[in-house]
Amino acid sequence: MTRLINLTFLILLFSVIQSFGQNNLFDCENSKNFAGYLFNTGQYQLSEQEYERISFFCEFDSTSRLMLLKTYRKLKKFDKEELFYNTHGFGNLNLLSADYRDEYIRMLMAEQKYSDVQKTIAGGLPVRQEYEHLLGSELLLRNWEKAYQMSRQDMPKVNFKIAGLRKVAEKSYQAKRKSPVLASLLSVIVPGAGKMYCGYWGDGAMSFLFTASSTFFAVRGFNKYGTKSVYPWIIGGLAASYYAANVYGGATSAIRYNENIDHTFIHETEEILYSDY
């Protein structure tokens, strides 16, 4: 009876081994499919390990190589991606396929090397979504006027990215920004007015109250105690510091206001431009 059980077990084990040999879960094709699944589900750390293992043990095809580059970009391992391009003899980008050229541009965009993107495309590198990258680069470089002028160009075909970027270019160009000089001048005339001009009404009111109250007590101190007393000079110095801070605060409020507007347009640009990255 024991021998029969052992024989049955050996037969089953042989069948499993044979089946495993025919459908090896760890063969190259299944490994590539698994790596693709990891990438598509956002498990980039694991997909990087899987693609690198495939590159070592399997014949590394063009698709897997491209997916590895995309994985590096997703993980912000730009040094690895750049090294990959260099070590594989990709000195002449024009010799690459369209997918590889597009990935190279996307790598530069992800690295925020917007000027390099413009130079590369201007140098004659044919890439898809060329107009979108050029317009997006101008927006991300805060060249609002150039971006607006570029957005007015006629295009034979307008997709959702072009339409979205054009809208951002128009809004960014027409946005009413605040003048730091004017904000400072208003603060000189009326303490807190510069901040109020920039929409910071609470900060402006506080600046007015602190400056006005300290000035009032300083004047009152001089009238009551004269110039020989230390008290009015201390309060006067405090009033002068509040006044100077109020003038400086007016200018910085305008700068902060403009920065907030610009960051809004940059965020909108990134959402549109990187939507299919």
ABEGO torsion letter per residue (X at the ends): XAAAAAAAAAAAAAAAAAAAAABBAABAAAAAAAAAAAAAAGBAAAAAAAAAAAAAABBBBAAAAAAAAAAAAAAGBAAAAAAAAAAAGAABAAABBAAAAAAAAAAAAAAGBAAAAAAAAAAGBBBBGAAAAAAAAAAAAGBAAAAAAAAABBBABBBAAAAAAAAAAAAAAABBBBBAAAAAAAAAABBGAAAAAAGBAAAAAAAAAAAAAAAAAAAAAAAAAEAABAAAAAAAAAAAAAAAAAAAAAAAAAAAAAAAAAAAAAAAAAAAAAAAX
